[in-house]
Amino acid sequence: MTPARQVVVFARAPRLGQVKSRLAADIGTVGAWRFYRRTLAETLRRIAADGRWITWVAVTPERAVEAPWPRGVRVIGQGRGDLGVRMARLLARLPPGPVVIIGSDLPGLRRDHVARAFAALGRHPMVFGPAADGGFWLVGARRRPFLPWRPFTRVRWSSAHALADTLAGLDRRLSVGFLETLADVDTGADLRRALSRQARPR
């Protein structure tokens, strides 16, 4: 039997005053909470509706695992540690099969982005979706026969160096695929740009 594809949405429980602090500094706590809650719900609905993969939400804090989540989504705690430690833990512990991890603050994320990531994993052991701010909005690993390196060491998270630091930690012989660059929403300016893109005629 072919191992199942797994998509993991990394998320923080959408609680007022506990999400998107940089965005909240620009648009207020309630506005940031509404944005995050809506974007997370839309992401989970959109991704979980696709039968080509199993959808997980990896949530923090741990007690949020017991909260009500959408049907069709498997829930797991992120555990302790910085972002790299938490992602590496899930890459090591999830059931067999290729894994794609995505963020929960990408209004422009579509199912075909995820499908292209899995297609890239057919050609490369690792795939990244670069973010406009120097980080990444997606990371995927084939994981067969094992993770090819100790991932996410010495990475300056929440900085313009996050993707470059991650790539610098890879074995130079490792083939890496890249998807298109997307912009996540961390500030009021990011949100205005996202809303402007959504308003453009298609």
N, C-alpha and C positions, 0 to 999 in steps of 0.2 A: 504494500500500500504506500502511495506517495505521501510524504509528510505534508501536513496542512500548512498553508500560508497563514501567518499571524500578523495582525496589525495592532499596535499598541498606541493608544492615545494617552500621552502623558498629561495629567491634569491635577489641578488643585481643586478641592471641594469649593464650589461657588458660594462662599459665605461673605456677607457684607463686611467690608473693611479688611478682608484677608486675601484679596486677589488684586493683581495689577496695580501695585502701589505707585509706580512711575506714571501710569496713565491717570490714576486717581489724583495725583498732584496737579494735573492739568485740567481735568474735567469733573473732578469731584468723586467722592467715594461711591455714591449711588450710581453715577454714570458709568464708572469703571466696572462696578459689579454687574450692572445690566448688560454691558457689552460682553463681559466674560461669560456670564450665564447663557446668553443667547448664542454666542459663538461656539461654546462647548456643546450645547444641545444640538445645534445644527451640524456640527462636525460628527458627533456620535450618530445622529440619525442618518446622515448621508453615507458614512463609511459602513455602518452596521447593516445597511440595506443591501449591501453587495455580497452575494453568496460565494464569491471567489476566494474569500479569506474569512478567518475567524477574527472578530473584533474584541479587543480588551480595552478597558480603561484602567490605567495604573494611577492610583489616586494617593494624594497626601492631604491631610494627615491620615494615619492608619485607620482611625475610628470611622472615617468616611466610607470605608468599605461596606459598612452596614446600612448606609443611606440608600434610598430608592434610586435606581439607575434605569435607563431605558431597557426595554426587552431586547433580547438578542445580543447583549453586551456582557462579556465576562469581566468581573471586577477583581483587581488584585492591588495590594498595597505596594507603594514604592519602596518602603523601608527607609533606613537612615542613610546618612552620608550626603555628599554633594551630588550634583546632577549626574556627573560621570559615574560615580559609584552606583547610584540607583539604576541608571540605564544598563551598566555592565552586569549588574545582578540579574536583571530581567532577561537579558540576552543569554545568560548562562542557565537560567532556571525554567524558562518557558518550554512547553512540549516541543518535540522535534519539528523542524521545518524552518524555512526562511522567515525572518522577522523584520518588519518595518516599524520604526518608532516615529511618531509625528507629534507635533505640538498641538495645543488646544486654543491658540489665539491667532489663527490664520483664516480670515473671512473668505479668502480666495481659494481655499483648498478644495479640490474636486477628486472624485473617485479615480479619474484617469491619471492624476498625479501618482496615486498609490499604485495603480496598475503598471505605470511606466517604471516605478521603482522595482517592482518584482520582475519585470522584464529585464531590467538592467542587472539584477542579481543572477540572471541566467548567463551573463557574460562576465560578471565581476564578483569577487567575494564580498565586496563592500560597495555601498552606494550612499551618496550624500545629496541632499537638497540644500544648496547654499541659501542663506538669508542675506538680504540687502545690507544688514548691519554688521556683517562679518561672522555671524554665527551660522547655524544650520537649522532648517525647519524639519528636516527628515534625516534619519540615518537608518540604513538597512544592512543586514548581515545574512549571508547564506547559511553560515554556521555548520557547514558540512566540510570535512568531518569534525571540525572544532572551530572555535573562534581563533583566528590566526594571530592574534596579538592580545596583549593586556590592554584593553581599550580605555581611552579617556584619562590618561595620566598626565599630570602637569598641564592641565588646560585652564586658561583664564576665562572662566565662565562669565556670562553677562558682559562681555567685552567684544571689541572688534577683532580680537585675536582667536576667538573660540574655535572656528573651523581650521584656521592655519595651525593652531597648536595641536588639534586633534590629528590632522594629517601628518604633522611633524613626528608624531609618535608611532606612525605606522611603519612596518617593514617596507623599505623602498622597493622591494620586489613585488609587493602586493598591488594587484590591479584594482583601481577604484573607478567607479562610475559616478557621473554627476548629472543631476536633473536641472531644470531651469531654476533661476533665482527668484524667490518670492520674498515678500515683505511681511513680517509679523507686526503686531501692533503693541508697542510698548509705551508710546507717548501720544499726546493729543495731536501732534503733527502727523504721526503715523496713521491715526484714525481718520483724520481729514483726507489724507491721500487715499486710504482704502475706500472711503465713502465716495470720493471723486471717481475712482476707477469703476466702482459698481454702478455709478450713474451714467457712464459713457454708453452711447449706443453700441450694440454688438452687431 
